[in-house]
Amino acid sequence: MDFFISNAWAQDAPAGGGGISLLIWTLIFIALMYFLMIRPQMKRAKEHKQMVEGLSKGDEIVTSGGLLGRIKEIGDNFLLLEIGKELEVKVQKQAVSATLPKGTMKSL
């Protein structure tokens, strides 16, 4: 009956040493993620914070919603944005996406 069923012999154990290479690849992956994603995002957040802190009355800005206007008043968390003649809106400071050069509103 041995010719119908083959014997099951134990296989040799795989060679060790794979743990250190896995650790090295994991560290390389984490370093790549830091330099390609986390660090640039932190840099952009720092630049945005400096821009928001540097806002002053009369600056022309664009909000993240696309509103273009001139700052009329600045509070702690909000600012009053003049977007037209006698038309003002209150927006959060963090919604400011960019400052524009003086006179940009007149040229549009």
Jmol script that loads the backbone (N, CA, C; Angstrom):
load data "model"
ATOM      1  N   MET A   1       0.793  -1.191   0.000  1.00  0.00           N
ATOM      2  CA  MET A   1       0.000   0.000   0.000  1.00  0.00           C
ATOM      3  C   MET A   1       0.844   1.267   0.000  1.00  0.00           C
ATOM      4  N   ASP A   2       2.110   1.155   0.142  1.00  0.00           N
ATOM      5  CA  ASP A   2       2.977   2.331   0.155  1.00  0.00           C
ATOM      6  C   ASP A   2       3.048   3.017  -1.205  1.00  0.00           C
ATOM      7  N   PHE A   3       2.743   2.325  -2.246  1.00  0.00           N
ATOM      8  CA  PHE A   3       2.837   2.965  -3.560  1.00  0.00           C
ATOM      9  C   PHE A   3       1.642   3.896  -3.843  1.00  0.00           C
ATOM     10  N   PHE A   4       0.520   3.818  -3.059  1.00  0.00           N
ATOM     11  CA  PHE A   4      -0.611   4.735  -3.204  1.00  0.00           C
ATOM     12  C   PHE A   4      -0.452   6.004  -2.367  1.00  0.00           C
ATOM     13  N   ILE A   5       0.146   5.890  -1.232  1.00  0.00           N
ATOM     14  CA  ILE A   5       0.291   7.020  -0.304  1.00  0.00           C
ATOM     15  C   ILE A   5       1.776   7.233  -0.045  1.00  0.00           C
ATOM     16  N   SER A   6       2.218   8.471  -0.300  1.00  0.00           N
ATOM     17  CA  SER A   6       3.638   8.753  -0.048  1.00  0.00           C
ATOM     18  C   SER A   6       3.829   9.155   1.402  1.00  0.00           C
ATOM     19  N   ASN A   7       5.005   8.926   1.885  1.00  0.00           N
ATOM     20  CA  ASN A   7       5.326   9.272   3.268  1.00  0.00           C
ATOM     21  C   ASN A   7       5.472  10.783   3.407  1.00  0.00           C
ATOM     22  N   ALA A   8       5.046  11.324   4.540  1.00  0.00           N
ATOM     23  CA  ALA A   8       5.174  12.762   4.821  1.00  0.00           C
ATOM     24  C   ALA A   8       6.396  12.946   5.711  1.00  0.00           C
ATOM     25  N   TRP A   9       7.424  13.479   5.137  1.00  0.00           N
ATOM     26  CA  TRP A   9       8.644  13.717   5.893  1.00  0.00           C
ATOM     27  C   TRP A   9       8.702  15.185   6.294  1.00  0.00           C
ATOM     28  N   ALA A  10       9.250  15.492   7.427  1.00  0.00           N
ATOM     29  CA  ALA A  10       9.373  16.878   7.904  1.00  0.00           C
ATOM     30  C   ALA A  10      10.381  17.618   7.040  1.00  0.00           C
ATOM     31  N   GLN A  11      10.072  18.898   6.750  1.00  0.00           N
ATOM     32  CA  GLN A  11      10.975  19.705   5.949  1.00  0.00           C
ATOM     33  C   GLN A  11      12.006  20.359   6.860  1.00  0.00           C
ATOM     34  N   ASP A  12      13.094  20.780   6.228  1.00  0.00           N
ATOM     35  CA  ASP A  12      14.129  21.486   6.985  1.00  0.00           C
ATOM     36  C   ASP A  12      13.602  22.849   7.414  1.00  0.00           C
ATOM     37  N   ALA A  13      14.087  23.347   8.529  1.00  0.00           N
ATOM     38  CA  ALA A  13      13.679  24.664   9.040  1.00  0.00           C
ATOM     39  C   ALA A  13      14.265  25.753   8.138  1.00  0.00           C
ATOM     40  N   PRO A  14      13.501  26.855   7.890  1.00  0.00           N
ATOM     41  CA  PRO A  14      14.040  27.944   7.061  1.00  0.00           C
ATOM     42  C   PRO A  14      15.196  28.630   7.772  1.00  0.00           C
ATOM     43  N   ALA A  15      16.073  29.182   6.971  1.00  0.00           N
ATOM     44  CA  ALA A  15      17.240  29.859   7.521  1.00  0.00           C
ATOM     45  C   ALA A  15      16.800  31.108   8.280  1.00  0.00           C
ATOM     46  N   GLY A  16      17.404  31.386   9.405  1.00  0.00           N
ATOM     47  CA  GLY A  16      17.057  32.553  10.220  1.00  0.00           C
ATOM     48  C   GLY A  16      17.766  33.794   9.709  1.00  0.00           C
ATOM     49  N   GLY A  17      17.567  34.930  10.408  1.00  0.00           N
ATOM     50  CA  GLY A  17      18.246  36.160  10.031  1.00  0.00           C
ATOM     51  C   GLY A  17      17.361  37.133   9.288  1.00  0.00           C
ATOM     52  N   GLY A  18      16.097  36.842   9.088  1.00  0.00           N
ATOM     53  CA  GLY A  18      15.193  37.725   8.368  1.00  0.00           C
ATOM     54  C   GLY A  18      14.674  38.872   9.235  1.00  0.00           C
ATOM     55  N   GLY A  19      14.817  38.788  10.536  1.00  0.00           N
ATOM     56  CA  GLY A  19      14.270  39.788  11.443  1.00  0.00           C
ATOM     57  C   GLY A  19      14.959  41.137  11.340  1.00  0.00           C
ATOM     58  N   ILE A  20      16.270  41.150  11.181  1.00  0.00           N
ATOM     59  CA  ILE A  20      17.009  42.417  11.126  1.00  0.00           C
ATOM     60  C   ILE A  20      16.733  43.152   9.826  1.00  0.00           C
ATOM     61  N   SER A  21      16.600  42.419   8.733  1.00  0.00           N
ATOM     62  CA  SER A  21      16.318  43.091   7.455  1.00  0.00           C
ATOM     63  C   SER A  21      14.911  43.683   7.456  1.00  0.00           C
ATOM     64  N   LEU A  22      13.964  43.010   8.105  1.00  0.00           N
ATOM     65  CA  LEU A  22      12.609  43.546   8.219  1.00  0.00           C
ATOM     66  C   LEU A  22      12.616  44.832   9.044  1.00  0.00           C
ATOM     67  N   LEU A  23      13.396  44.868  10.091  1.00  0.00           N
ATOM     68  CA  LEU A  23      13.506  46.057  10.923  1.00  0.00           C
ATOM     69  C   LEU A  23      14.128  47.222  10.144  1.00  0.00           C
ATOM     70  N   ILE A  24      15.139  46.939   9.367  1.00  0.00           N
ATOM     71  CA  ILE A  24      15.794  47.984   8.563  1.00  0.00           C
ATOM     72  C   ILE A  24      14.820  48.538   7.525  1.00  0.00           C
ATOM     73  N   TRP A  25      14.076  47.679   6.824  1.00  0.00           N
ATOM     74  CA  TRP A  25      13.107  48.144   5.821  1.00  0.00           C
ATOM     75  C   TRP A  25      11.986  48.957   6.464  1.00  0.00           C
ATOM     76  N   THR A  26      11.574  48.568   7.678  1.00  0.00           N
ATOM     77  CA  THR A  26      10.542  49.323   8.384  1.00  0.00           C
ATOM     78  C   THR A  26      11.042  50.721   8.729  1.00  0.00           C
ATOM     79  N   LEU A  27      12.268  50.836   9.193  1.00  0.00           N
ATOM     80  CA  LEU A  27      12.846  52.140   9.533  1.00  0.00           C
ATOM     81  C   LEU A  27      13.012  53.007   8.288  1.00  0.00           C
ATOM     82  N   ILE A  28      13.420  52.405   7.187  1.00  0.00           N
ATOM     83  CA  ILE A  28      13.554  53.156   5.925  1.00  0.00           C
ATOM     84  C   ILE A  28      12.188  53.673   5.483  1.00  0.00           C
ATOM     85  N   PHE A  29      11.150  52.854   5.592  1.00  0.00           N
ATOM     86  CA  PHE A  29       9.798  53.255   5.221  1.00  0.00           C
ATOM     87  C   PHE A  29       9.297  54.411   6.090  1.00  0.00           C
ATOM     88  N   ILE A  30       9.538  54.341   7.391  1.00  0.00           N
ATOM     89  CA  ILE A  30       9.115  55.409   8.299  1.00  0.00           C
ATOM     90  C   ILE A  30       9.860  56.704   7.979  1.00  0.00           C
ATOM     91  N   ALA A  31      11.149  56.629   7.708  1.00  0.00           N
ATOM     92  CA  ALA A  31      11.928  57.825   7.361  1.00  0.00           C
ATOM     93  C   ALA A  31      11.422  58.441   6.052  1.00  0.00           C
ATOM     94  N   LEU A  32      11.119  57.605   5.079  1.00  0.00           N
ATOM     95  CA  LEU A  32      10.573  58.107   3.811  1.00  0.00           C
ATOM     96  C   LEU A  32       9.243  58.812   4.029  1.00  0.00           C
ATOM     97  N   MET A  33       8.364  58.240   4.815  1.00  0.00           N
ATOM     98  CA  MET A  33       7.071  58.857   5.095  1.00  0.00           C
ATOM     99  C   MET A  33       7.261  60.211   5.796  1.00  0.00           C
ATOM    100  N   TYR A  34       8.229  60.286   6.692  1.00  0.00           N
ATOM    101  CA  TYR A  34       8.477  61.540   7.401  1.00  0.00           C
ATOM    102  C   TYR A  34       8.934  62.631   6.432  1.00  0.00           C
ATOM    103  N   PHE A  35       9.916  62.323   5.603  1.00  0.00           N
ATOM    104  CA  PHE A  35      10.482  63.338   4.717  1.00  0.00           C
ATOM    105  C   PHE A  35       9.591  63.675   3.525  1.00  0.00           C
ATOM    106  N   LEU A  36       8.734  62.765   3.094  1.00  0.00           N
ATOM    107  CA  LEU A  36       7.893  63.032   1.933  1.00  0.00           C
ATOM    108  C   LEU A  36       6.505  63.553   2.289  1.00  0.00           C
ATOM    109  N   MET A  37       6.006  63.270   3.511  1.00  0.00           N
ATOM    110  CA  MET A  37       4.644  63.672   3.845  1.00  0.00           C
ATOM    111  C   MET A  37       4.553  64.538   5.095  1.00  0.00           C
ATOM    112  N   ILE A  38       5.109  64.101   6.179  1.00  0.00           N
ATOM    113  CA  ILE A  38       4.897  64.781   7.461  1.00  0.00           C
ATOM    114  C   ILE A  38       5.643  66.104   7.522  1.00  0.00           C
ATOM    115  N   ARG A  39       6.905  66.115   7.165  1.00  0.00           N
ATOM    116  CA  ARG A  39       7.715  67.332   7.261  1.00  0.00           C
ATOM    117  C   ARG A  39       7.197  68.468   6.365  1.00  0.00           C
ATOM    118  N   PRO A  40       6.861  68.218   5.087  1.00  0.00           N
ATOM    119  CA  PRO A  40       6.314  69.311   4.270  1.00  0.00           C
ATOM    120  C   PRO A  40       4.987  69.852   4.805  1.00  0.00           C
ATOM    121  N   GLN A  41       4.139  68.970   5.356  1.00  0.00           N
ATOM    122  CA  GLN A  41       2.869  69.424   5.911  1.00  0.00           C
ATOM    123  C   GLN A  41       3.091  70.315   7.125  1.00  0.00           C
ATOM    124  N   MET A  42       4.046  69.963   7.965  1.00  0.00           N
ATOM    125  CA  MET A  42       4.357  70.788   9.130  1.00  0.00           C
ATOM    126  C   MET A  42       4.913  72.146   8.697  1.00  0.00           C
ATOM    127  N   LYS A  43       5.699  72.164   7.634  1.00  0.00           N
ATOM    128  CA  LYS A  43       6.258  73.413   7.122  1.00  0.00           C
ATOM    129  C   LYS A  43       5.153  74.325   6.595  1.00  0.00           C
ATOM    130  N   ARG A  44       4.191  73.749   5.830  1.00  0.00           N
ATOM    131  CA  ARG A  44       3.070  74.546   5.313  1.00  0.00           C
ATOM    132  C   ARG A  44       2.210  75.083   6.448  1.00  0.00           C
ATOM    133  N   ALA A  45       1.979  74.285   7.480  1.00  0.00           N
ATOM    134  CA  ALA A  45       1.172  74.731   8.615  1.00  0.00           C
ATOM    135  C   ALA A  45       1.860  75.881   9.343  1.00  0.00           C
ATOM    136  N   LYS A  46       3.171  75.811   9.483  1.00  0.00           N
ATOM    137  CA  LYS A  46       3.927  76.879  10.140  1.00  0.00           C
ATOM    138  C   LYS A  46       3.850  78.170   9.318  1.00  0.00           C
ATOM    139  N   GLU A  47       3.987  78.072   7.998  1.00  0.00           N
ATOM    140  CA  GLU A  47       3.900  79.252   7.127  1.00  0.00           C
ATOM    141  C   GLU A  47       2.504  79.875   7.186  1.00  0.00           C
ATOM    142  N   HIS A  48       1.457  79.047   7.217  1.00  0.00           N
ATOM    143  CA  HIS A  48       0.090  79.554   7.288  1.00  0.00           C
ATOM    144  C   HIS A  48      -0.144  80.266   8.618  1.00  0.00           C
ATOM    145  N   LYS A  49       0.362  79.710   9.690  1.00  0.00           N
ATOM    146  CA  LYS A  49       0.209  80.332  11.013  1.00  0.00           C
ATOM    147  C   LYS A  49       0.896  81.689  11.043  1.00  0.00           C
ATOM    148  N   GLN A  50       2.092  81.798  10.479  1.00  0.00           N
ATOM    149  CA  GLN A  50       2.798  83.079  10.427  1.00  0.00           C
ATOM    150  C   GLN A  50       2.035  84.092   9.570  1.00  0.00           C
ATOM    151  N   MET A  51       1.444  83.635   8.457  1.00  0.00           N
ATOM    152  CA  MET A  51       0.683  84.534   7.599  1.00  0.00           C
ATOM    153  C   MET A  51      -0.548  85.061   8.334  1.00  0.00           C
ATOM    154  N   VAL A  52      -1.259  84.191   9.051  1.00  0.00           N
ATOM    155  CA  VAL A  52      -2.459  84.603   9.779  1.00  0.00           C
ATOM    156  C   VAL A  52      -2.099  85.573  10.897  1.00  0.00           C
ATOM    157  N   GLU A  53      -0.997  85.333  11.576  1.00  0.00           N
ATOM    158  CA  GLU A  53      -0.576  86.233  12.647  1.00  0.00           C
ATOM    159  C   GLU A  53      -0.123  87.580  12.104  1.00  0.00           C
ATOM    160  N   GLY A  54       0.316  87.638  10.874  1.00  0.00           N
ATOM    161  CA  GLY A  54       0.809  88.868  10.283  1.00  0.00           C
ATOM    162  C   GLY A  54      -0.250  89.696   9.568  1.00  0.00           C
ATOM    163  N   LEU A  55      -1.505  89.277   9.616  1.00  0.00           N
ATOM    164  CA  LEU A  55      -2.567  90.030   8.955  1.00  0.00           C
ATOM    165  C   LEU A  55      -2.796  91.363   9.654  1.00  0.00           C
ATOM    166  N   SER A  56      -3.093  92.380   8.855  1.00  0.00           N
ATOM    167  CA  SER A  56      -3.375  93.696   9.435  1.00  0.00           C
ATOM    168  C   SER A  56      -4.523  94.347   8.677  1.00  0.00           C
ATOM    169  N   LYS A  57      -5.062  95.398   9.249  1.00  0.00           N
ATOM    170  CA  LYS A  57      -6.183  96.110   8.650  1.00  0.00           C
ATOM    171  C   LYS A  57      -5.747  96.682   7.296  1.00  0.00           C
ATOM    172  N   GLY A  58      -6.581  96.495   6.283  1.00  0.00           N
ATOM    173  CA  GLY A  58      -6.284  97.003   4.947  1.00  0.00           C
ATOM    174  C   GLY A  58      -5.655  95.982   4.023  1.00  0.00           C
ATOM    175  N   ASP A  59      -5.237  94.824   4.537  1.00  0.00           N
ATOM    176  CA  ASP A  59      -4.672  93.780   3.679  1.00  0.00           C
ATOM    177  C   ASP A  59      -5.763  93.193   2.790  1.00  0.00           C
ATOM    178  N   GLU A  60      -5.401  92.861   1.574  1.00  0.00           N
ATOM    179  CA  GLU A  60      -6.317  92.195   0.658  1.00  0.00           C
ATOM    180  C   GLU A  60      -6.022  90.703   0.703  1.00  0.00           C
ATOM    181  N   ILE A  61      -7.081  89.917   0.914  1.00  0.00           N
ATOM    182  CA  ILE A  61      -6.900  88.480   1.117  1.00  0.00           C
ATOM    183  C   ILE A  61      -7.882  87.680   0.282  1.00  0.00           C
ATOM    184  N   VAL A  62      -7.605  86.389   0.192  1.00  0.00           N
ATOM    185  CA  VAL A  62      -8.504  85.408  -0.405  1.00  0.00           C
ATOM    186  C   VAL A  62      -8.769  84.359   0.663  1.00  0.00           C
ATOM    187  N   THR A  63     -10.041  84.007   0.863  1.00  0.00           N
ATOM    188  CA  THR A  63     -10.375  82.976   1.838  1.00  0.00           C
ATOM    189  C   THR A  63     -10.378  81.612   1.169  1.00  0.00           C
ATOM    190  N   SER A  64     -10.445  80.577   1.981  1.00  0.00           N
ATOM    191  CA  SER A  64     -10.479  79.227   1.421  1.00  0.00           C
ATOM    192  C   SER A  64     -11.781  78.962   0.675  1.00  0.00           C
ATOM    193  N   GLY A  65     -12.823  79.754   0.941  1.00  0.00           N
ATOM    194  CA  GLY A  65     -14.083  79.630   0.216  1.00  0.00           C
ATOM    195  C   GLY A  65     -14.098  80.395  -1.091  1.00  0.00           C
ATOM    196  N   GLY A  66     -13.038  81.165  -1.364  1.00  0.00           N
ATOM    197  CA  GLY A  66     -12.940  81.886  -2.616  1.00  0.00           C
ATOM    198  C   GLY A  66     -13.343  83.348  -2.553  1.00  0.00           C
ATOM    199  N   LEU A  67     -13.645  83.863  -1.357  1.00  0.00           N
ATOM    200  CA  LEU A  67     -13.991  85.276  -1.235  1.00  0.00           C
ATOM    201  C   LEU A  67     -12.741  86.134  -1.317  1.00  0.00           C
ATOM    202  N   LEU A  68     -12.846  87.220  -2.050  1.00  0.00           N
ATOM    203  CA  LEU A  68     -11.751  88.170  -2.188  1.00  0.00           C
ATOM    204  C   LEU A  68     -12.205  89.456  -1.523  1.00  0.00           C
ATOM    205  N   GLY A  69     -11.389  89.992  -0.633  1.00  0.00           N
ATOM    206  CA  GLY A  69     -11.799  91.205   0.048  1.00  0.00           C
ATOM    207  C   GLY A  69     -10.669  91.874   0.800  1.00  0.00           C
ATOM    208  N   ARG A  70     -11.023  93.000   1.453  1.00  0.00           N
ATOM    209  CA  ARG A  70     -10.070  93.797   2.218  1.00  0.00           C
ATOM    210  C   ARG A  70     -10.455  93.697   3.698  1.00  0.00           C
ATOM    211  N   ILE A  71      -9.468  93.524   4.558  1.00  0.00           N
ATOM    212  CA  ILE A  71      -9.712  93.407   5.987  1.00  0.00           C
ATOM    213  C   ILE A  71     -10.099  94.771   6.541  1.00  0.00           C
ATOM    214  N   LYS A  72     -11.244  94.796   7.249  1.00  0.00           N
ATOM    215  CA  LYS A  72     -11.713  96.038   7.843  1.00  0.00           C
ATOM    216  C   LYS A  72     -11.444  96.057   9.344  1.00  0.00           C
ATOM    217  N   GLU A  73     -11.665  94.928  10.023  1.00  0.00           N
ATOM    218  CA  GLU A  73     -11.400  94.804  11.458  1.00  0.00           C
ATOM    219  C   GLU A  73     -10.834  93.417  11.723  1.00  0.00           C
ATOM    220  N   ILE A  74      -9.996  93.339  12.775  1.00  0.00           N
ATOM    221  CA  ILE A  74      -9.413  92.057  13.157  1.00  0.00           C
ATOM    222  C   ILE A  74      -9.719  91.802  14.625  1.00  0.00           C
ATOM    223  N   GLY A  75     -10.271  90.622  14.911  1.00  0.00           N
ATOM    224  CA  GLY A  75     -10.530  90.197  16.278  1.00  0.00           C
ATOM    225  C   GLY A  75      -9.589  89.068  16.656  1.00  0.00           C
ATOM    226  N   ASP A  76      -9.920  88.387  17.756  1.00  0.00           N
ATOM    227  CA  ASP A  76      -9.075  87.272  18.191  1.00  0.00           C
ATOM    228  C   ASP A  76      -9.178  86.075  17.251  1.00  0.00           C
ATOM    229  N   ASN A  77     -10.403  85.699  16.908  1.00  0.00           N
ATOM    230  CA  ASN A  77     -10.604  84.526  16.055  1.00  0.00           C
ATOM    231  C   ASN A  77     -11.247  84.847  14.713  1.00  0.00           C
ATOM    232  N   PHE A  78     -11.878  86.007  14.613  1.00  0.00           N
ATOM    233  CA  PHE A  78     -12.588  86.379  13.396  1.00  0.00           C
ATOM    234  C   PHE A  78     -12.059  87.694  12.858  1.00  0.00           C
ATOM    235  N   LEU A  79     -12.348  87.943  11.591  1.00  0.00           N
ATOM    236  CA  LEU A  79     -12.039  89.243  11.010  1.00  0.00           C
ATOM    237  C   LEU A  79     -13.205  89.673  10.130  1.00  0.00           C
ATOM    238  N   LEU A  80     -13.356  90.986  10.015  1.00  0.00           N
ATOM    239  CA  LEU A  80     -14.420  91.556   9.200  1.00  0.00           C
ATOM    240  C   LEU A  80     -13.837  91.846   7.826  1.00  0.00           C
ATOM    241  N   LEU A  81     -14.420  91.231   6.814  1.00  0.00           N
ATOM    242  CA  LEU A  81     -13.904  91.314   5.459  1.00  0.00           C
ATOM    243  C   LEU A  81     -14.859  92.125   4.604  1.00  0.00           C
ATOM    244  N   GLU A  82     -14.363  93.178   3.993  1.00  0.00           N
ATOM    245  CA  GLU A  82     -15.160  94.010   3.100  1.00  0.00           C
ATOM    246  C   GLU A  82     -14.988  93.463   1.686  1.00  0.00           C
ATOM    247  N   ILE A  83     -16.090  92.938   1.131  1.00  0.00           N
ATOM    248  CA  ILE A  83     -16.001  92.327  -0.190  1.00  0.00           C
ATOM    249  C   ILE A  83     -16.626  93.190  -1.275  1.00  0.00           C
ATOM    250  N   GLY A  84     -17.217  94.295  -0.903  1.00  0.00           N
ATOM    251  CA  GLY A  84     -17.802  95.226  -1.856  1.00  0.00           C
ATOM    252  C   GLY A  84     -18.207  96.496  -1.128  1.00  0.00           C
ATOM    253  N   LYS A  85     -18.788  97.446  -1.858  1.00  0.00           N
ATOM    254  CA  LYS A  85     -19.239  98.677  -1.230  1.00  0.00           C
ATOM    255  C   LYS A  85     -20.348  98.347  -0.232  1.00  0.00           C
ATOM    256  N   GLU A  86     -20.120  98.696   1.020  1.00  0.00           N
ATOM    257  CA  GLU A  86     -21.070  98.478   2.119  1.00  0.00           C
ATOM    258  C   GLU A  86     -21.481  97.020   2.253  1.00  0.00           C
ATOM    259  N   LEU A  87     -20.638  96.089   1.867  1.00  0.00           N
ATOM    260  CA  LEU A  87     -20.913  94.656   2.005  1.00  0.00           C
ATOM    261  C   LEU A  87     -19.758  94.023   2.772  1.00  0.00           C
ATOM    262  N   GLU A  88     -20.059  93.577   3.994  1.00  0.00           N
ATOM    263  CA  GLU A  88     -19.034  93.024   4.872  1.00  0.00           C
ATOM    264  C   GLU A  88     -19.452  91.650   5.358  1.00  0.00           C
ATOM    265  N   VAL A  89     -18.488  90.786   5.531  1.00  0.00           N
ATOM    266  CA  VAL A  89     -18.724  89.447   6.052  1.00  0.00           C
ATOM    267  C   VAL A  89     -17.708  89.154   7.136  1.00  0.00           C
ATOM    268  N   LYS A  90     -18.141  88.352   8.105  1.00  0.00           N
ATOM    269  CA  LYS A  90     -17.240  87.932   9.168  1.00  0.00           C
ATOM    270  C   LYS A  90     -16.735  86.529   8.823  1.00  0.00           C
ATOM    271  N   VAL A  91     -15.421  86.354   8.812  1.00  0.00           N
ATOM    272  CA  VAL A  91     -14.829  85.042   8.507  1.00  0.00           C
ATOM    273  C   VAL A  91     -13.804  84.698   9.587  1.00  0.00           C
ATOM    274  N   GLN A  92     -13.552  83.424   9.731  1.00  0.00           N
ATOM    275  CA  GLN A  92     -12.529  82.978  10.673  1.00  0.00           C
ATOM    276  C   GLN A  92     -11.156  83.313  10.120  1.00  0.00           C
ATOM    277  N   LYS A  93     -10.236  83.593  11.022  1.00  0.00           N
ATOM    278  CA  LYS A  93      -8.869  83.893  10.588  1.00  0.00           C
ATOM    279  C   LYS A  93      -8.236  82.703   9.872  1.00  0.00           C
ATOM    280  N   GLN A  94      -8.547  81.509  10.349  1.00  0.00           N
ATOM    281  CA  GLN A  94      -7.937  80.312   9.762  1.00  0.00           C
ATOM    282  C   GLN A  94      -8.439  80.030   8.347  1.00  0.00           C
ATOM    283  N   ALA A  95      -9.519  80.710   7.920  1.00  0.00           N
ATOM    284  CA  ALA A  95     -10.059  80.516   6.570  1.00  0.00           C
ATOM    285  C   ALA A  95      -9.288  81.310   5.526  1.00  0.00           C
ATOM    286  N   VAL A  96      -8.372  82.165   5.959  1.00  0.00           N
ATOM    287  CA  VAL A  96      -7.577  82.950   5.011  1.00  0.00           C
ATOM    288  C   VAL A  96      -6.572  82.016   4.351  1.00  0.00           C
ATOM    289  N   SER A  97      -6.600  81.980   3.006  1.00  0.00           N
ATOM    290  CA  SER A  97      -5.683  81.084   2.307  1.00  0.00           C
ATOM    291  C   SER A  97      -4.491  81.816   1.705  1.00  0.00           C
ATOM    292  N   ALA A  98      -4.658  83.118   1.377  1.00  0.00           N
ATOM    293  CA  ALA A  98      -3.534  83.851   0.788  1.00  0.00           C
ATOM    294  C   ALA A  98      -3.755  85.347   0.949  1.00  0.00           C
ATOM    295  N   THR A  99      -2.649  86.066   1.013  1.00  0.00           N
ATOM    296  CA  THR A  99      -2.713  87.526   0.973  1.00  0.00           C
ATOM    297  C   THR A  99      -2.336  87.967  -0.434  1.00  0.00           C
ATOM    298  N   LEU A 100      -2.924  89.070  -0.869  1.00  0.00           N
ATOM    299  CA  LEU A 100      -2.689  89.571  -2.214  1.00  0.00           C
ATOM    300  C   LEU A 100      -1.958  90.909  -2.153  1.00  0.00           C
ATOM    301  N   PRO A 101      -1.255  91.287  -3.208  1.00  0.00           N
ATOM    302  CA  PRO A 101      -0.611  92.596  -3.242  1.00  0.00           C
ATOM    303  C   PRO A 101      -1.659  93.703  -3.221  1.00  0.00           C
ATOM    304  N   LYS A 102      -1.281  94.848  -2.686  1.00  0.00           N
ATOM    305  CA  LYS A 102      -2.193  96.001  -2.623  1.00  0.00           C
ATOM    306  C   LYS A 102      -2.637  96.390  -4.024  1.00  0.00           C
ATOM    307  N   GLY A 103      -3.917  96.715  -4.171  1.00  0.00           N
ATOM    308  CA  GLY A 103      -4.446  97.150  -5.453  1.00  0.00           C
ATOM    309  C   GLY A 103      -4.956  96.036  -6.326  1.00  0.00           C
ATOM    310  N   THR A 104      -4.904  94.793  -5.868  1.00  0.00           N
ATOM    311  CA  THR A 104      -5.373  93.673  -6.669  1.00  0.00           C
ATOM    312  C   THR A 104      -6.869  93.741  -6.891  1.00  0.00           C
ATOM    313  N   MET A 105      -7.625  94.164  -5.881  1.00  0.00           N
ATOM    314  CA  MET A 105      -9.081  94.217  -6.001  1.00  0.00           C
ATOM    315  C   MET A 105      -9.509  95.231  -7.048  1.00  0.00           C
ATOM    316  N   LYS A 106      -8.789  96.316  -7.168  1.00  0.00           N
ATOM    317  CA  LYS A 106      -9.150  97.351  -8.155  1.00  0.00           C
ATOM    318  C   LYS A 106      -8.894  96.861  -9.578  1.00  0.00           C
ATOM    319  N   SER A 107      -7.872  96.034  -9.754  1.00  0.00           N
ATOM    320  CA  SER A 107      -7.546  95.561 -11.095  1.00  0.00           C
ATOM    321  C   SER A 107      -8.502  94.470 -11.578  1.00  0.00           C
ATOM    322  N   LEU A 108      -9.229  93.842 -10.642  1.00  0.00           N
ATOM    323  CA  LEU A 108     -10.176  92.801 -11.050  1.00  0.00           C
ATOM    324  C   LEU A 108     -11.463  93.470 -11.351  1.00  0.00           C
TER     325      LEU A 108
END
end "model"
wireframe off; spacefill off
backbone 0.3
color backbone group
